[in-house]
Amino acid sequence: MYRAFIPFVMMLAGVTPGQAQQAPTAETQQNATSGTAQGVISPVLTIDSERLFRDSAFGSRVSREIEAQSEQLATENREIEAELEAEERELTEKRTQMTPAAFRVLADAFDEKVQRTRAEQASKNRALSEALDLERDRFLAAAAPVMEQLMRNSDAAVILERRRVFVSSSAIEVTDQAIALLDETIGDGLTEAD
């Protein structure tokens, strides 16, 4: 239902393999409250972007809103389906009392109504998907400077999508720290929208 989260890939100049093996100094080991990934100092960090969105205050709010609207749409669909079934039964009962030509007119009108209703409900479903995509785009735009801050504070040159990395140490995975920093910085995104 939703597009794949675009991985954060931010390259900075000047990182060499020798720098990658340098031990972090005590001065560079800061905690998450200052935006550092709890002492993680590495030229490469990984992040689970799906969980970043889902578990952040912003993503949680969006998920709740989309889920509520989806449930409302599902209820509406069930009510429409029940109405159409009742109308179909009524039409079937009238069939024996009508000429074939007269019945055909009513049956065609009913079929047209069913097709129109399906198209309207499908359009509402697509609108929900588009709303989710727009919210994800807003999240990405708001998250980019926060992720850059996390990257700088960790002396990283790049943040990669964890699922696209073949093998990595769990020590460079900073999703939890990123979520905490995003919640602190952009919250649920509502104030950002005002």
N, C-alpha and C positions, 0 to 999 in steps of 0.2 A: 504494500500500500504506500510505501514511501520510498523516495529515492535514496540511493546509497549516500552516506555522509561523506562529503569531500574531505580526503585526508589533509591534515595540516602538514605541509612540507615547506619549511622555511630555512633556506640555506644562508649561512653567513660565510663571508670570506675568511680565509686564514686558518682553518682547522686542519692540522696534519695528524697522521697516525701517531706521531710522538706525543702530541698534545692529548690524544685520546687515552694514553697510558699514564699520564701524570696523576699522581695521588692528590686528592683534594686537600687543601690546607684547612686548618681550624677556622680561619677567617671566612672561607667560602662556604662552610657548612652552616647554613641558616635553616630556620624552620618554616613551616607552611604559612605562618601568619605574615611573613614578609614576602610571600610569593615564591619561595624556593620549595622545591619538591622534597621537603623534609630531609635535607642533607644530600640529596642526589645531585652530584656534580658529574656530568657526563656530556660529551659532545652529541650523543644521540639519546633521545627519549622516545618512549612508545606510549600510545594512548589508545584506549578502546572508545572510539568515537560514538558508537551506538549507546554504550553505557553512560558516556559523558552527557549525552542529550537526555536519555531516559531518566537518569538518577539526579540530574541537576534540578534545582527549584524551577527553573524555566521550563525544562522538558516535562517535569511532573505536572505542572499547571496545564501545559498544552495537551498532554495525554488525557488528563481528567476532562478537559473541555471537549476534546474530540470524542472521547468515549461517551460522554453524556449526550452529545449531539447524535452519535451513532445509535445509541439506545433509543433516542427519540424517533429517529428515522426508522428503526426496526419496528417500533410500536406502530408507527404510521403505516408502514408496509403491511403489517398483519391486519390492521383495520381495513385498509383498502382491499386486501385480498379477500377478507370475509364479505365485504360489500359486493365485490365482483362475483364471488361464488353464489351469493344470494340472488343477484340479478340474473346470473346464468341459469339457475334453477327455475326462476320465474319465467324466463324466456322459453325454456324447454317445455314448461307446462302449457304455455300459450300455443305452442307449435301445432297441437292437434286441433285447435280452434281457428286456425288461420289458413289462408291459401299459401302455397309454397312461395309465391312472389312476395306477398306481404311479409311472410316470415323472413325471407332472404333480406329484405330491407332492414328489419330490426336486427337480424344477426350480423349484417355488415356494420351497422352502426355500433353494435356492442364490440365487435372485433376492433374497430377503429378506436373506441374508447379504451380498450385494454392496451393497445399498442401505445397510445398517447400517454396513458398513465405510467406504463413501464418506462417510457422515455423520460418522463418528468422525474420519476424516482431515481433512475440511473443518473440523471443530471445532478440531483441533490447529493448522491453518493460521490460523484466526481468532484463536486464543490468541496466536500469534506476532505478529500485527498489533496486537493489544491490548497486548502487552508492549512493542512499539516505541512505541506511543502513550503508555503510562505513563512510559517512559523520557524521551520528549520533554517530557512535562509536568514531570517532575522537573528536567530540564535548564532549562526555562523558569523554574521557580521559583528555582533556584540562580543562574541567569544574571541575573535582574532586578536585584538590588542591584549586581552588577558592571557592568551596562550603565548604571545610574544614576550610578555612580562615573565611568565613562568620559564620560558626558554632562556631568556637573558639571565635571570636569577640563578639558573642551574648551569650556566656557562655552556649551554647546548647550542649546537649549530642547526639541529633539525629535530622535529617531532614527527614520528612516523606512525601510521595506522598499525596497531598491534597485529591485526588479522592478516596484514600483508607482509609481515616479517616472518621469515622462515623459522629462525631460532633467535631468541634474545633472553637476556637475564631479566628476572622479575624485578631486579633492583632498579632498572631504568623505566619501569612502567609507572606512570604518574597520573593515572586517571583519577584516583581518589583525591589527590592534591589539587588537580585541575578543577574537580567538581567543587571542592571547598572554596577555592579562589573565585570561581565563577559565581557561586551562591553569595559570597561576600560582596562581589563587585557588581553583578547585574541582577541578582535576586531572581524573581520569577518573570522578569521582563515587562511587567505591567507599567512600572514607572518609566521604563525606557520608551514605551509606546505613547506616553502622554506628550 
